């Protein structure tokens, strides 16, 4: 099974590392229960303290206050 590493990082002062860690754990559980059995892909979500240092091989998810015009998407 393919395994993906996801980094959850905050670029906002509104969300601190303890909250990120809590959400990362919940997302990892949800992936294991709801995503992996159907899609055959596993992922581990890890909260990281420094949004400027994403380890190689990780897919980053940044929490931000605002997006610049015409950039990306948000949920």
N, CA, C and O atoms as a Tripos MOL2 file, in Angstrom:
@<TRIPOS>MOLECULE
protein
  300   299    75     0     0
PROTEIN
NO_CHARGES

@<TRIPOS>ATOM
      1 N           0.8440   -1.1740    0.0000 N.3       1 UNK1
      2 CA          0.0000    0.0000    0.0000 C.3       1 UNK1
      3 C           0.8930    1.2420    0.0000 C.2       1 UNK1
      4 O           1.8470    1.3340    0.7720 O.2       1 UNK1
      5 N           0.5760    2.1710   -0.8590 N.am      2 UNK2
      6 CA          1.3010    3.4380   -0.9300 C.3       2 UNK2
      7 C           1.0880    4.2150    0.3630 C.2       2 UNK2
      8 O          -0.0390    4.3080    0.8500 O.2       2 UNK2
      9 N           2.1600    4.7730    0.9220 N.am      3 UNK3
     10 CA          2.0620    5.5500    2.1520 C.3       3 UNK3
     11 C           2.5700    6.9650    1.9060 C.2       3 UNK3
     12 O           3.6730    7.1640    1.3960 O.2       3 UNK3
     13 N           1.7590    7.9330    2.2730 N.am      4 UNK4
     14 CA          2.0790    9.3380    2.0610 C.3       4 UNK4
     15 C           2.2910   10.0170    3.4030 C.2       4 UNK4
     16 O           1.5970    9.7200    4.3750 O.2       4 UNK4
     17 N           3.2480   10.9260    3.4520 N.am      5 UNK5
     18 CA          3.4930   11.7290    4.6490 C.3       5 UNK5
     19 C           2.9770   13.1370    4.3770 C.2       5 UNK5
     20 O           3.3750   13.7890    3.4130 O.2       5 UNK5
     21 N           2.0900   13.5840    5.2440 N.am      6 UNK6
     22 CA          1.5010   14.9170    5.1120 C.3       6 UNK6
     23 C           1.9490   15.7590    6.2920 C.2       6 UNK6
     24 O           1.8920   15.3170    7.4390 O.2       6 UNK6
     25 N           2.3970   16.9820    6.0020 N.am      7 UNK7
     26 CA          2.7960   17.9170    7.0480 C.3       7 UNK7
     27 C           1.6980   18.9630    7.2140 C.2       7 UNK7
     28 O           1.2920   19.5960    6.2390 O.2       7 UNK7
     29 N           1.2220   19.1470    8.4330 N.am      8 UNK8
     30 CA          0.2330   20.1670    8.7500 C.3       8 UNK8
     31 C           0.9770   21.3130    9.4300 C.2       8 UNK8
     32 O           1.5680   21.1370   10.4960 O.2       8 UNK8
     33 N           0.9400   22.4970    8.7990 N.am      9 UNK9
     34 CA          1.7300   23.6360    9.2640 C.3       9 UNK9
     35 C           0.8750   24.8910    9.3410 C.2       9 UNK9
     36 O          -0.0030   25.1080    8.5050 O.2       9 UNK9
     37 N           1.1360   25.7160   10.3470 N.am     10 UNK10
     38 CA          0.3620   26.9400   10.5210 C.3      10 UNK10
     39 C           1.1880   28.1640   10.1490 C.2      10 UNK10
     40 O           2.3160   28.3440   10.6080 O.2      10 UNK10
     41 N           0.5910   29.0010    9.3040 N.am     11 UNK11
     42 CA          1.1780   30.3000    8.9760 C.3      11 UNK11
     43 C           0.3570   31.4150    9.6260 C.2      11 UNK11
     44 O           0.4750   32.5810    9.2510 O.2      11 UNK11
     45 N          -0.4640   31.0510   10.5880 N.am     12 UNK12
     46 CA         -1.3090   32.0150   11.2710 C.3      12 UNK12
     47 C          -1.1030   31.9120   12.7780 C.2      12 UNK12
     48 O          -0.8680   30.8260   13.3080 O.2      12 UNK12
     49 N          -1.1900   33.0270   13.4490 N.am     13 UNK13
     50 CA         -1.0540   33.0280   14.9080 C.3      13 UNK13
     51 C          -2.3180   32.5060   15.5850 C.2      13 UNK13
     52 O          -2.3210   32.2460   16.7880 O.2      13 UNK13
     53 N          -3.3860   32.3560   14.8140 N.am     14 UNK14
     54 CA         -4.6510   31.8880   15.3660 C.3      14 UNK14
     55 C          -4.6390   30.3910   15.6740 C.2      14 UNK14
     56 O          -5.4710   29.9170   16.4470 O.2      14 UNK14
     57 N          -3.7120   29.6430   15.0840 N.am     15 UNK15
     58 CA         -3.6440   28.1890   15.2870 C.3      15 UNK15
     59 C          -2.2290   27.8320   15.7410 C.2      15 UNK15
     60 O          -1.2570   28.0500   15.0180 O.2      15 UNK15
     61 N          -2.1340   27.2910   16.9280 N.am     16 UNK16
     62 CA         -0.8360   26.9410   17.5060 C.3      16 UNK16
     63 C          -0.5840   25.4340   17.4000 C.2      16 UNK16
     64 O          -1.4900   24.6590   17.0940 O.2      16 UNK16
     65 N           0.6590   25.0390   17.6580 N.am     17 UNK17
     66 CA          1.0850   23.6460   17.4880 C.3      17 UNK17
     67 C           0.2360   22.6320   18.2550 C.2      17 UNK17
     68 O          -0.0870   21.5900   17.6860 O.2      17 UNK17
     69 N          -0.1440   22.8720   19.5060 N.am     18 UNK18
     70 CA         -0.9730   21.8500   20.1860 C.3      18 UNK18
     71 C          -2.2900   21.5630   19.4540 C.2      18 UNK18
     72 O          -2.7300   20.4160   19.3850 O.2      18 UNK18
     73 N          -2.9090   22.6070   18.9110 N.am     19 UNK19
     74 CA         -4.1390   22.3970   18.1440 C.3      19 UNK19
     75 C          -3.8520   21.6580   16.8420 C.2      19 UNK19
     76 O          -4.6160   20.7810   16.4380 O.2      19 UNK19
     77 N          -2.7480   22.0140   16.1850 N.am     20 UNK20
     78 CA         -2.3590   21.3030   14.9590 C.3      20 UNK20
     79 C          -2.1470   19.8210   15.2340 C.2      20 UNK20
     80 O          -2.5780   18.9710   14.4550 O.2      20 UNK20
     81 N          -1.4810   19.5150   16.3450 N.am     21 UNK21
     82 CA         -1.1950   18.1200   16.6930 C.3      21 UNK21
     83 C          -2.4930   17.3480   16.9150 C.2      21 UNK21
     84 O          -2.6100   16.1960   16.4970 O.2      21 UNK21
     85 N          -3.4490   17.9660   17.5610 N.am     22 UNK22
     86 CA         -4.7430   17.3280   17.8050 C.3      22 UNK22
     87 C          -5.4440   17.0230   16.4790 C.2      22 UNK22
     88 O          -5.9570   15.9220   16.2790 O.2      22 UNK22
     89 N          -5.4610   17.9920   15.5900 N.am     23 UNK23
     90 CA         -6.1030   17.8130   14.2800 C.3      23 UNK23
     91 C          -5.3500   16.7770   13.4490 C.2      23 UNK23
     92 O          -5.9700   15.9560   12.7710 O.2      23 UNK23
     93 N          -4.0230   16.8100   13.4980 N.am     24 UNK24
     94 CA         -3.2240   15.8420   12.7360 C.3      24 UNK24
     95 C          -3.5520   14.4160   13.1610 C.2      24 UNK24
     96 O          -3.6750   13.5280   12.3170 O.2      24 UNK24
     97 N          -3.6920   14.1970   14.4480 N.am     25 UNK25
     98 CA         -4.0520   12.8690   14.9390 C.3      25 UNK25
     99 C          -5.4250   12.4320   14.4480 C.2      25 UNK25
    100 O          -5.6180   11.2840   14.0470 O.2      25 UNK25
    101 N          -6.3740   13.3600   14.4860 N.am     26 UNK26
    102 CA         -7.7280   13.0500   14.0170 C.3      26 UNK26
    103 C          -7.7380   12.7520   12.5180 C.2      26 UNK26
    104 O          -8.4230   11.8330   12.0700 O.2      26 UNK26
    105 N          -6.9800   13.5270   11.7460 N.am     27 UNK27
    106 CA         -6.9160   13.2870   10.2960 C.3      27 UNK27
    107 C          -6.2720   11.9440    9.9780 C.2      27 UNK27
    108 O          -6.7250   11.2380    9.0760 O.2      27 UNK27
    109 N          -5.2210   11.5840   10.7070 N.am     28 UNK28
    110 CA         -4.5730   10.2910   10.4930 C.3      28 UNK28
    111 C          -5.5570    9.1550   10.7710 C.2      28 UNK28
    112 O          -5.6030    8.1740   10.0290 O.2      28 UNK28
    113 N          -6.3370    9.2890   11.8330 N.am     29 UNK29
    114 CA         -7.3420    8.2790   12.1540 C.3      29 UNK29
    115 C          -8.4010    8.2010   11.0570 C.2      29 UNK29
    116 O          -8.8040    7.1110   10.6500 O.2      29 UNK29
    117 N          -8.8460    9.3570   10.5840 N.am     30 UNK30
    118 CA         -9.8680    9.3620    9.5390 C.3      30 UNK30
    119 C          -9.3530    8.7230    8.2490 C.2      30 UNK30
    120 O         -10.0800    7.9830    7.5870 O.2      30 UNK30
    121 N          -8.1030    9.0080    7.8950 N.am     31 UNK31
    122 CA         -7.5160    8.3880    6.7060 C.3      31 UNK31
    123 C          -7.5110    6.8770    6.8530 C.2      31 UNK31
    124 O          -7.8800    6.1590    5.9240 O.2      31 UNK31
    125 N          -7.0940    6.3870    8.0230 N.am     32 UNK32
    126 CA         -7.0120    4.9400    8.2470 C.3      32 UNK32
    127 C          -8.3800    4.2670    8.1660 C.2      32 UNK32
    128 O          -8.4990    3.1590    7.6440 O.2      32 UNK32
    129 N          -9.4020    4.9300    8.6780 N.am     33 UNK33
    130 CA        -10.7330    4.3150    8.7180 C.3      33 UNK33
    131 C         -11.5390    4.4990    7.4410 C.2      33 UNK33
    132 O         -12.2460    3.5880    7.0080 O.2      33 UNK33
    133 N         -11.4310    5.6900    6.8330 N.am     34 UNK34
    134 CA        -12.3440    6.0330    5.7440 C.3      34 UNK34
    135 C         -11.7030    6.1150    4.3590 C.2      34 UNK34
    136 O         -12.3790    5.8850    3.3570 O.2      34 UNK34
    137 N         -10.4430    6.4320    4.2880 N.am     35 UNK35
    138 CA         -9.7930    6.6690    3.0040 C.3      35 UNK35
    139 C          -9.0160    5.4510    2.5200 C.2      35 UNK35
    140 O          -9.2100    4.9900    1.3950 O.2      35 UNK35
    141 N          -8.1440    4.9380    3.3650 N.am     36 UNK36
    142 CA         -7.2530    3.8400    2.9690 C.3      36 UNK36
    143 C          -7.9660    2.5930    2.4780 C.2      36 UNK36
    144 O          -7.5640    2.0280    1.4610 O.2      36 UNK36
    145 N          -9.0160    2.1400    3.1660 N.am     37 UNK37
    146 CA         -9.6640    0.9060    2.6990 C.3      37 UNK37
    147 C         -10.2470    1.0190    1.2860 C.2      37 UNK37
    148 O         -10.2950    0.0310    0.5540 O.2      37 UNK37
    149 N         -10.6810    2.1960    0.9120 N.am     38 UNK38
    150 CA        -11.3090    2.3780   -0.3970 C.3      38 UNK38
    151 C         -10.2790    2.6700   -1.4790 C.2      38 UNK38
    152 O         -10.3560    2.1200   -2.5770 O.2      38 UNK38
    153 N          -9.3200    3.5300   -1.1740 N.am     39 UNK39
    154 CA         -8.3780    4.0100   -2.1830 C.3      39 UNK39
    155 C          -7.0440    3.2600   -2.1960 C.2      39 UNK39
    156 O          -6.2610    3.4240   -3.1330 O.2      39 UNK39
    157 N          -6.7740    2.4510   -1.1870 N.am     40 UNK40
    158 CA         -5.5220    1.6960   -1.1410 C.3      40 UNK40
    159 C          -4.3030    2.5740   -0.9330 C.2      40 UNK40
    160 O          -3.1930    2.2090   -1.3220 O.2      40 UNK40
    161 N          -4.5050    3.7300   -0.3220 N.am     41 UNK41
    162 CA         -3.4140    4.6700   -0.0430 C.3      41 UNK41
    163 C          -3.4770    5.0110    1.4330 C.2      41 UNK41
    164 O          -4.5410    5.3410    1.9560 O.2      41 UNK41
    165 N          -2.3480    4.9340    2.0970 N.am     42 UNK42
    166 CA         -2.2690    5.2680    3.5130 C.3      42 UNK42
    167 C          -1.5670    6.6120    3.6570 C.2      42 UNK42
    168 O          -0.7240    6.9600    2.8300 O.2      42 UNK42
    169 N          -1.8980    7.3570    4.6800 N.am     43 UNK43
    170 CA         -1.2380    8.6350    4.9320 C.3      43 UNK43
    171 C          -1.1200    8.8570    6.4250 C.2      43 UNK43
    172 O          -1.9980    8.4830    7.2020 O.2      43 UNK43
    173 N          -0.0290    9.4660    6.8040 N.am     44 UNK44
    174 CA          0.1920    9.8980    8.1710 C.3      44 UNK44
    175 C           0.2810   11.4100    8.1470 C.2      44 UNK44
    176 O           1.0680   11.9800    7.3910 O.2      44 UNK44
    177 N          -0.5260   12.0650    8.9760 N.am     45 UNK45
    178 CA         -0.5200   13.5220    9.0610 C.3      45 UNK45
    179 C           0.2380   13.9050   10.3250 C.2      45 UNK45
    180 O          -0.0820   13.4370   11.4180 O.2      45 UNK45
    181 N           1.2430   14.7580   10.1680 N.am     46 UNK46
    182 CA          2.0820   15.1810   11.2850 C.3      46 UNK46
    183 C           2.0730   16.7010   11.3890 C.2      46 UNK46
    184 O           2.2940   17.3980   10.3990 O.2      46 UNK46
    185 N           1.8190   17.2080   12.5850 N.am     47 UNK47
    186 CA          1.8940   18.6510   12.8230 C.3      47 UNK47
    187 C           3.3640   19.0210   13.0130 C.2      47 UNK47
    188 O           4.0780   18.4000   13.8010 O.2      47 UNK47
    189 N           3.7930   20.0250   12.2900 N.am     48 UNK48
    190 CA          5.1800   20.4790   12.3960 C.3      48 UNK48
    191 C           5.2240   21.9310   12.8750 C.2      48 UNK48
    192 O           4.3400   22.7210   12.5430 O.2      48 UNK48
    193 N           6.2500   22.2860   13.6530 N.am     49 UNK49
    194 CA          6.2720   23.5990   14.2870 C.3      49 UNK49
    195 C           6.7180   24.7630   13.4120 C.2      49 UNK49
    196 O           6.4040   25.9140   13.7170 O.2      49 UNK49
    197 N           7.4410   24.4900   12.3370 N.am     50 UNK50
    198 CA          8.0180   25.5800   11.5480 C.3      50 UNK50
    199 C           7.5770   25.4760   10.0970 C.2      50 UNK50
    200 O           8.0080   24.5790    9.3720 O.2      50 UNK50
    201 N           6.7140   26.3970    9.6760 N.am     51 UNK51
    202 CA          6.1790   26.3250    8.3100 C.3      51 UNK51
    203 C           7.2200   26.6020    7.2340 C.2      51 UNK51
    204 O           6.9510   26.4010    6.0490 O.2      51 UNK51
    205 N           8.4010   27.0580    7.6290 N.am     52 UNK52
    206 CA          9.4610   27.3020    6.6450 C.3      52 UNK52
    207 C          10.3470   26.0790    6.4300 C.2      52 UNK52
    208 O          11.2230   26.0910    5.5650 O.2      52 UNK52
    209 N          10.1240   25.0300    7.2080 N.am     53 UNK53
    210 CA         10.9650   23.8380    7.1110 C.3      53 UNK53
    211 C          10.1000   22.5930    6.9360 C.2      53 UNK53
    212 O           9.7750   21.9000    7.9010 O.2      53 UNK53
    213 N           9.7390   22.3290    5.6920 N.am     54 UNK54
    214 CA          8.9680   21.1300    5.3670 C.3      54 UNK54
    215 C           9.9630   20.0440    4.9670 C.2      54 UNK54
    216 O          10.7070   20.2220    4.0020 O.2      54 UNK54
    217 N           9.9910   18.9270    5.6860 N.am     55 UNK55
    218 CA         10.9350   17.8680    5.3480 C.3      55 UNK55
    219 C          10.7040   17.3220    3.9370 C.2      55 UNK55
    220 O           9.5770   17.3040    3.4410 O.2      55 UNK55
    221 N          11.7650   16.8870    3.3180 N.am     56 UNK56
    222 CA         11.6760   16.2770    1.9890 C.3      56 UNK56
    223 C          10.7310   15.0820    2.0450 C.2      56 UNK56
    224 O          10.7560   14.3000    2.9950 O.2      56 UNK56
    225 N           9.9070   14.9530    1.0250 N.am     57 UNK57
    226 CA          8.9990   13.8240    0.9300 C.3      57 UNK57
    227 C           7.6370   14.0560    1.5690 C.2      57 UNK57
    228 O           6.7470   13.2160    1.4360 O.2      57 UNK57
    229 N           7.4580   15.1730    2.2550 N.am     58 UNK58
    230 CA          6.1670   15.4830    2.8830 C.3      58 UNK58
    231 C           5.3190   16.3410    1.9560 C.2      58 UNK58
    232 O           5.8380   17.2070    1.2510 O.2      58 UNK58
    233 N           4.0270   16.0990    1.9630 N.am     59 UNK59
    234 CA          3.0690   16.9380    1.2560 C.3      59 UNK59
    235 C           2.5680   17.9660    2.2660 C.2      59 UNK59
    236 O           1.9440   17.5870    3.2580 O.2      59 UNK59
    237 N           2.8200   19.2500    2.0430 N.am     60 UNK60
    238 CA          2.4230   20.2440    3.0420 C.3      60 UNK60
    239 C           0.9670   20.7040    2.8990 C.2      60 UNK60
    240 O           0.4370   20.8420    1.7960 O.2      60 UNK60
    241 N           0.3540   20.9320    4.0460 N.am     61 UNK61
    242 CA         -0.9320   21.6180    4.1300 C.3      61 UNK61
    243 C          -0.6970   22.8030    5.0530 C.2      61 UNK61
    244 O          -0.3750   22.6270    6.2280 O.2      61 UNK61
    245 N          -0.8570   24.0150    4.5200 N.am     62 UNK62
    246 CA         -0.6320   25.2310    5.2940 C.3      62 UNK62
    247 C          -1.9700   25.8260    5.7290 C.2      62 UNK62
    248 O          -2.9020   25.9310    4.9310 O.2      62 UNK62
    249 N          -2.0530   26.2070    6.9830 N.am     63 UNK63
    250 CA         -3.1930   26.9680    7.4740 C.3      63 UNK63
    251 C          -2.8050   28.4300    7.4140 C.2      63 UNK63
    252 O          -1.7870   28.8360    7.9760 O.2      63 UNK63
    253 N          -3.6190   29.2240    6.7270 N.am     64 UNK64
    254 CA         -3.3100   30.6440    6.5130 C.3      64 UNK64
    255 C          -4.5330   31.4940    6.8390 C.2      64 UNK64
    256 O          -5.6630   31.0050    6.8650 O.2      64 UNK64
    257 N          -4.2830   32.7700    7.0870 N.am     65 UNK65
    258 CA         -5.3800   33.7050    7.3280 C.3      65 UNK65
    259 C          -6.0720   34.0920    6.0210 C.2      65 UNK65
    260 O          -7.2980   34.1790    5.9660 O.2      65 UNK65
    261 N          -5.2800   34.3260    4.9680 N.am     66 UNK66
    262 CA         -5.8030   34.7670    3.6770 C.3      66 UNK66
    263 C          -4.9570   34.1840    2.5570 C.2      66 UNK66
    264 O          -3.7670   33.9230    2.7300 O.2      66 UNK66
    265 N          -5.5860   33.9840    1.4070 N.am     67 UNK67
    266 CA         -4.8630   33.5630    0.2120 C.3      67 UNK67
    267 C          -4.6500   34.7750   -0.6910 C.2      67 UNK67
    268 O          -5.5340   35.6240   -0.8040 O.2      67 UNK67
    269 N          -3.4890   34.8620   -1.3340 N.am     68 UNK68
    270 CA         -3.3000   35.9210   -2.3300 C.3      68 UNK68
    271 C          -4.2900   35.7250   -3.4830 C.2      68 UNK68
    272 O          -4.7610   34.6110   -3.7160 O.2      68 UNK68
    273 N          -4.6030   36.8000   -4.1980 N.am     69 UNK69
    274 CA         -5.5330   36.6750   -5.3310 C.3      69 UNK69
    275 C          -5.0540   35.6170   -6.3390 C.2      69 UNK69
    276 O          -3.8670   35.5250   -6.6500 O.2      69 UNK69
    277 N          -5.9940   34.8390   -6.8280 N.am     70 UNK70
    278 CA         -5.7320   33.8240   -7.8710 C.3      70 UNK70
    279 C          -4.7940   32.7040   -7.4200 C.2      70 UNK70
    280 O          -4.1940   32.0390   -8.2650 O.2      70 UNK70
    281 N          -4.6540   32.4820   -6.1400 N.am     71 UNK71
    282 CA         -3.7560   31.4180   -5.6860 C.3      71 UNK71
    283 C          -4.5420   30.2690   -5.0710 C.2      71 UNK71
    284 O          -5.3840   30.4640   -4.1950 O.2      71 UNK71
    285 N          -4.2510   29.0850   -5.5450 N.am     72 UNK72
    286 CA         -4.7190   27.8470   -4.9300 C.3      72 UNK72
    287 C          -6.1900   27.7840   -4.6060 C.2      72 UNK72
    288 O          -7.0240   28.4240   -5.2460 O.2      72 UNK72
    289 N          -6.4830   26.9960   -3.5960 N.am     73 UNK73
    290 CA         -7.8440   26.8260   -3.1580 C.3      73 UNK73
    291 C          -7.8820   26.7560   -1.6500 C.2      73 UNK73
    292 O          -6.8440   26.7460   -0.9880 O.2      73 UNK73
    293 N          -9.0720   26.7090   -1.1170 N.am     74 UNK74
    294 CA         -9.1880   26.5990    0.3300 C.3      74 UNK74
    295 C         -10.4170   25.7670    0.6660 C.2      74 UNK74
    296 O         -11.3370   25.6170   -0.1380 O.2      74 UNK74
    297 N         -10.4000   25.2350    1.8770 N.am     75 UNK75
    298 CA        -11.5210   24.3990    2.3500 C.3      75 UNK75
    299 C         -11.9160   24.8810    3.7270 C.2      75 UNK75
    300 O         -12.8380   24.3330    4.3330 O.2      75 UNK75
@<TRIPOS>BOND
     1     1     2 1
     2     2     3 1
     3     3     4 2
     4     3     5 am
     5     5     6 1
     6     6     7 1
     7     7     8 2
     8     7     9 am
     9     9    10 1
    10    10    11 1
    11    11    12 2
    12    11    13 am
    13    13    14 1
    14    14    15 1
    15    15    16 2
    16    15    17 am
    17    17    18 1
    18    18    19 1
    19    19    20 2
    20    19    21 am
    21    21    22 1
    22    22    23 1
    23    23    24 2
    24    23    25 am
    25    25    26 1
    26    26    27 1
    27    27    28 2
    28    27    29 am
    29    29    30 1
    30    30    31 1
    31    31    32 2
    32    31    33 am
    33    33    34 1
    34    34    35 1
    35    35    36 2
    36    35    37 am
    37    37    38 1
    38    38    39 1
    39    39    40 2
    40    39    41 am
    41    41    42 1
    42    42    43 1
    43    43    44 2
    44    43    45 am
    45    45    46 1
    46    46    47 1
    47    47    48 2
    48    47    49 am
    49    49    50 1
    50    50    51 1
    51    51    52 2
    52    51    53 am
    53    53    54 1
    54    54    55 1
    55    55    56 2
    56    55    57 am
    57    57    58 1
    58    58    59 1
    59    59    60 2
    60    59    61 am
    61    61    62 1
    62    62    63 1
    63    63    64 2
    64    63    65 am
    65    65    66 1
    66    66    67 1
    67    67    68 2
    68    67    69 am
    69    69    70 1
    70    70    71 1
    71    71    72 2
    72    71    73 am
    73    73    74 1
    74    74    75 1
    75    75    76 2
    76    75    77 am
    77    77    78 1
    78    78    79 1
    79    79    80 2
    80    79    81 am
    81    81    82 1
    82    82    83 1
    83    83    84 2
    84    83    85 am
    85    85    86 1
    86    86    87 1
    87    87    88 2
    88    87    89 am
    89    89    90 1
    90    90    91 1
    91    91    92 2
    92    91    93 am
    93    93    94 1
    94    94    95 1
    95    95    96 2
    96    95    97 am
    97    97    98 1
    98    98    99 1
    99    99   100 2
   100    99   101 am
   101   101   102 1
   102   102   103 1
   103   103   104 2
   104   103   105 am
   105   105   106 1
   106   106   107 1
   107   107   108 2
   108   107   109 am
   109   109   110 1
   110   110   111 1
   111   111   112 2
   112   111   113 am
   113   113   114 1
   114   114   115 1
   115   115   116 2
   116   115   117 am
   117   117   118 1
   118   118   119 1
   119   119   120 2
   120   119   121 am
   121   121   122 1
   122   122   123 1
   123   123   124 2
   124   123   125 am
   125   125   126 1
   126   126   127 1
   127   127   128 2
   128   127   129 am
   129   129   130 1
   130   130   131 1
   131   131   132 2
   132   131   133 am
   133   133   134 1
   134   134   135 1
   135   135   136 2
   136   135   137 am
   137   137   138 1
   138   138   139 1
   139   139   140 2
   140   139   141 am
   141   141   142 1
   142   142   143 1
   143   143   144 2
   144   143   145 am
   145   145   146 1
   146   146   147 1
   147   147   148 2
   148   147   149 am
   149   149   150 1
   150   150   151 1
   151   151   152 2
   152   151   153 am
   153   153   154 1
   154   154   155 1
   155   155   156 2
   156   155   157 am
   157   157   158 1
   158   158   159 1
   159   159   160 2
   160   159   161 am
   161   161   162 1
   162   162   163 1
   163   163   164 2
   164   163   165 am
   165   165   166 1
   166   166   167 1
   167   167   168 2
   168   167   169 am
   169   169   170 1
   170   170   171 1
   171   171   172 2
   172   171   173 am
   173   173   174 1
   174   174   175 1
   175   175   176 2
   176   175   177 am
   177   177   178 1
   178   178   179 1
   179   179   180 2
   180   179   181 am
   181   181   182 1
   182   182   183 1
   183   183   184 2
   184   183   185 am
   185   185   186 1
   186   186   187 1
   187   187   188 2
   188   187   189 am
   189   189   190 1
   190   190   191 1
   191   191   192 2
   192   191   193 am
   193   193   194 1
   194   194   195 1
   195   195   196 2
   196   195   197 am
   197   197   198 1
   198   198   199 1
   199   199   200 2
   200   199   201 am
   201   201   202 1
   202   202   203 1
   203   203   204 2
   204   203   205 am
   205   205   206 1
   206   206   207 1
   207   207   208 2
   208   207   209 am
   209   209   210 1
   210   210   211 1
   211   211   212 2
   212   211   213 am
   213   213   214 1
   214   214   215 1
   215   215   216 2
   216   215   217 am
   217   217   218 1
   218   218   219 1
   219   219   220 2
   220   219   221 am
   221   221   222 1
   222   222   223 1
   223   223   224 2
   224   223   225 am
   225   225   226 1
   226   226   227 1
   227   227   228 2
   228   227   229 am
   229   229   230 1
   230   230   231 1
   231   231   232 2
   232   231   233 am
   233   233   234 1
   234   234   235 1
   235   235   236 2
   236   235   237 am
   237   237   238 1
   238   238   239 1
   239   239   240 2
   240   239   241 am
   241   241   242 1
   242   242   243 1
   243   243   244 2
   244   243   245 am
   245   245   246 1
   246   246   247 1
   247   247   248 2
   248   247   249 am
   249   249   250 1
   250   250   251 1
   251   251   252 2
   252   251   253 am
   253   253   254 1
   254   254   255 1
   255   255   256 2
   256   255   257 am
   257   257   258 1
   258   258   259 1
   259   259   260 2
   260   259   261 am
   261   261   262 1
   262   262   263 1
   263   263   264 2
   264   263   265 am
   265   265   266 1
   266   266   267 1
   267   267   268 2
   268   267   269 am
   269   269   270 1
   270   270   271 1
   271   271   272 2
   272   271   273 am
   273   273   274 1
   274   274   275 1
   275   275   276 2
   276   275   277 am
   277   277   278 1
   278   278   279 1
   279   279   280 2
   280   279   281 am
   281   281   282 1
   282   282   283 1
   283   283   284 2
   284   283   285 am
   285   285   286 1
   286   286   287 1
   287   287   288 2
   288   287   289 am
   289   289   290 1
   290   290   291 1
   291   291   292 2
   292   291   293 am
   293   293   294 1
   294   294   295 1
   295   295   296 2
   296   295   297 am
   297   297   298 1
   298   298   299 1
   299   299   300 2
@<TRIPOS>SUBSTRUCTURE
     1 UNK1         2 RESIDUE 1 A UNK
     2 UNK2         6 RESIDUE 1 A UNK
     3 UNK3        10 RESIDUE 1 A UNK
     4 UNK4        14 RESIDUE 1 A UNK
     5 UNK5        18 RESIDUE 1 A UNK
     6 UNK6        22 RESIDUE 1 A UNK
     7 UNK7        26 RESIDUE 1 A UNK
     8 UNK8        30 RESIDUE 1 A UNK
     9 UNK9        34 RESIDUE 1 A UNK
    10 UNK10       38 RESIDUE 1 A UNK
    11 UNK11       42 RESIDUE 1 A UNK
    12 UNK12       46 RESIDUE 1 A UNK
    13 UNK13       50 RESIDUE 1 A UNK
    14 UNK14       54 RESIDUE 1 A UNK
    15 UNK15       58 RESIDUE 1 A UNK
    16 UNK16       62 RESIDUE 1 A UNK
    17 UNK17       66 RESIDUE 1 A UNK
    18 UNK18       70 RESIDUE 1 A UNK
    19 UNK19       74 RESIDUE 1 A UNK
    20 UNK20       78 RESIDUE 1 A UNK
    21 UNK21       82 RESIDUE 1 A UNK
    22 UNK22       86 RESIDUE 1 A UNK
    23 UNK23       90 RESIDUE 1 A UNK
    24 UNK24       94 RESIDUE 1 A UNK
    25 UNK25       98 RESIDUE 1 A UNK
    26 UNK26      102 RESIDUE 1 A UNK
    27 UNK27      106 RESIDUE 1 A UNK
    28 UNK28      110 RESIDUE 1 A UNK
    29 UNK29      114 RESIDUE 1 A UNK
    30 UNK30      118 RESIDUE 1 A UNK
    31 UNK31      122 RESIDUE 1 A UNK
    32 UNK32      126 RESIDUE 1 A UNK
    33 UNK33      130 RESIDUE 1 A UNK
    34 UNK34      134 RESIDUE 1 A UNK
    35 UNK35      138 RESIDUE 1 A UNK
    36 UNK36      142 RESIDUE 1 A UNK
    37 UNK37      146 RESIDUE 1 A UNK
    38 UNK38      150 RESIDUE 1 A UNK
    39 UNK39      154 RESIDUE 1 A UNK
    40 UNK40      158 RESIDUE 1 A UNK
    41 UNK41      162 RESIDUE 1 A UNK
    42 UNK42      166 RESIDUE 1 A UNK
    43 UNK43      170 RESIDUE 1 A UNK
    44 UNK44      174 RESIDUE 1 A UNK
    45 UNK45      178 RESIDUE 1 A UNK
    46 UNK46      182 RESIDUE 1 A UNK
    47 UNK47      186 RESIDUE 1 A UNK
    48 UNK48      190 RESIDUE 1 A UNK
    49 UNK49      194 RESIDUE 1 A UNK
    50 UNK50      198 RESIDUE 1 A UNK
    51 UNK51      202 RESIDUE 1 A UNK
    52 UNK52      206 RESIDUE 1 A UNK
    53 UNK53      210 RESIDUE 1 A UNK
    54 UNK54      214 RESIDUE 1 A UNK
    55 UNK55      218 RESIDUE 1 A UNK
    56 UNK56      222 RESIDUE 1 A UNK
    57 UNK57      226 RESIDUE 1 A UNK
    58 UNK58      230 RESIDUE 1 A UNK
    59 UNK59      234 RESIDUE 1 A UNK
    60 UNK60      238 RESIDUE 1 A UNK
    61 UNK61      242 RESIDUE 1 A UNK
    62 UNK62      246 RESIDUE 1 A UNK
    63 UNK63      250 RESIDUE 1 A UNK
    64 UNK64      254 RESIDUE 1 A UNK
    65 UNK65      258 RESIDUE 1 A UNK
    66 UNK66      262 RESIDUE 1 A UNK
    67 UNK67      266 RESIDUE 1 A UNK
    68 UNK68      270 RESIDUE 1 A UNK
    69 UNK69      274 RESIDUE 1 A UNK
    70 UNK70      278 RESIDUE 1 A UNK
    71 UNK71      282 RESIDUE 1 A UNK
    72 UNK72      286 RESIDUE 1 A UNK
    73 UNK73      290 RESIDUE 1 A UNK
    74 UNK74      294 RESIDUE 1 A UNK
    75 UNK75      298 RESIDUE 1 A UNK
